[in-house]
Amino acid sequence: MLSIDIKNSKSSPVKFLKNIEKRHQDFYKVIDDKKAFEKIEKLAKKLKNNFKYFVVLGIGGSALGTICLKNALKPIDHEKLFVIDNIDPDFIKEVENKIDLKKTLFIVVSKSGDTLETLSQFFYFHKKIKDKKLDVKKHFIFITDPKKGLLRELSKKEKYETLDVPKNVGGRFSVLTAVSLFPAMLIGIDIKKIITGAQKMRNKFLSKDAKKNLPFLLAKTQYDFYKKGFKTNVLFPYSNSLSDFSNWTVQLICESTGKKSKGITIIKALGATDQHAQSQLFHEGPNDKLIIFFEIENFKNTLKIPNEIAKSLTFAKLLNIEKSSTEKSLQKENRPTLTIKLDKISEENLGELFMLFEGSTAFLGEFFEINAFNQPGVEHSKKLTKQAIINL
Ligand code: PA5
């Protein structure tokens, strides 16, 4: 269960919903694709017990949702999954040293199928597997566009097992597809519950009634503050489990809204840790930030603190008291805040959260009058890198 302490709005989501529909993006439709989920489940069940290690090769939207799910939910098998989302050679080697190639399934994730970082990782491990005289077809699966890109071509030519990233779903909006659901299922995460949560929020996202449409109300609040000069949002979960959710959200909001000299800047913070680091800036620095708290009502562990500190105090209670105190003192300084409250960290709540932010980001695009679903700046730097390589 998820709630937000934001005000209702007099404006209606209807016009914005129509505009979003016209953009032909399926991020809120893919969660009804039963056939796709059956395929993910079937393949995950088949491969789950054949390998000791799973390594995702991907970057940006092809990796961040998976990292978030793994670290938020920490299922029993979470230590079997590694996500290589960078080309830092020391990082790649570090993972390589932890796995046994003979017992590893590599999941190569790229919507475009052409991303240089991901392809480099793929060819690196492909050679390693070949050098060991292992069957490459058994050690790699691709998650990519149904028709386009080098990975798709390779999968046809060399008959790799493949799952689809649906055509009208871009990288940062793909967490609720095979991109993250397949690796999640391999380590024992209940993907049906994620989908149930996402569907609940999707129904709110499609509601024409502003007071029921949480993604709309969130985006409206963010946009209204933006217009008043609060151009930065601080994502401030009081929960280590949600730390990587912030990373996922950073990409979603920054890459989607950062266009035409507009866009929301995100700062990541962690409660209570950042009360002793960034918090002073939030209290008395430039008053240009909307602080978005995340509060967990019930932690898996409460952990009693001995009576020397206070009677009947737990770490869970102390953390939430600290959150409320920080919130109150920020409000006293006229710093805007809002709180997204979760009853617990669960698959269902994460599904709701993903869809809440995907939906609100789509609305933000309409408020800013930009296309939230493209990334011309990123594409340009990708092109320059390719040219530089050709000229080597
Ligand atoms: O959101 C996006 O489209 C990007 O950030 C991509 O996720 C990122 O560039 C990786 O692209 P791909 O999945 O095509 O390899």
Residues whose N, C-alpha, C, O or C-beta is under 5 A from the ligand:
A	BS01	PA5	I59 G60 G61 S62 V109 S110 K111 S112 G113 T115 G170 G171 R172
